[in-house]
């Protein structure tokens, strides 16, 4: 190294050369440095994920819904016509809609409020039906807080197939009670557990 050149000046010159370097393909070297850094960060990210302690949340009963034979026609409309409320897990029938437990629940006490009118559009429901659905939702929130000691709720509708509705042709409202430490609204990987209780037991509690 030239003794007349200070070390810091030599370092600046080398850095400048490196930044201005061009590869054989005519691309700046800095592009490759950035890509290498991104690749290195990505590898570290994957390693960190592999080292994390995951607990898998299982909801094996839902496989019956996923792999089961799909019925022709509207299930909700068929259940209305049948006179097997206990077998079909129908909790009650009102003037404009009925209440039914989800056969493949995301959590204990997962129920649905189903209008009698067959429609996939919320705007097709009249005021009386909408009022009754919300009134029923309020009543069951109160009931599940008292009987099941629910600490929170997910309440809502999945309107249309693109929004995740399983039976998209007949809209319905979901009510999913929640407890601290339970699973998410849709089961995911996490350090949680499923609170177990049979459908028969939940039916008897909410039928009172």
C-alpha positions, 0 to 999 in steps of 0.5 A: 500500500502506498504510504502516502495514502491514508488507510481510510482513503484507501477504504473509501476508494475500494468501496467506490470501486466495488459500488461501481463494479459491473459484472460480465452481464452488465449488471451492477455488483450491488444488485447481487449483494442485495440479492445475497443479503435477501437470500441470507435473511430468508434462510435465517427466517426459515431456520427460526421457524423450524426451531419454534415449538408449534402445537398443532390444533386438531379439529378432526370431526370436520373431516366428515364435512370436508370429505363427506358426500355433498347433498343435492339441493339446499340442506337448510331447506330440507331440515325445515321440512323434516320433523326431526329437530333433536336428530338434526340439532335444531334448538328451536323454530321461530316465526321467520328463522330457526336455530341449529347447532353446527354439526361440524363446529369450530368451537363448542356451542357453535350455532347458526341462525337460519332464515326460512327464506331461501336466499343468498342475498342479505338484501332479500330478507325483510325487516321482520326476519332481520330483526328476529335474527339479531334478537335471537343472536342477543338471546343466545349470547346471554344464554351461553354467557350464563350456561357455558360461561362464554367469554366472547363471541364471533358473530357474523355471516359468510355471504357467497362462496368467495367469502367462505360460505359452506352453504352459500346458496342459503345465507345464515348467521354464525355464533361461535362462543369463545374462551380464553386460550381456545382455538381461533375462529378458523383452526390454525397452528398455535399454542392452543387447545380445543375445549371438548364437549359433545354436541348432545351435551351442548344441545341439552344445555341450550335447549333448556 
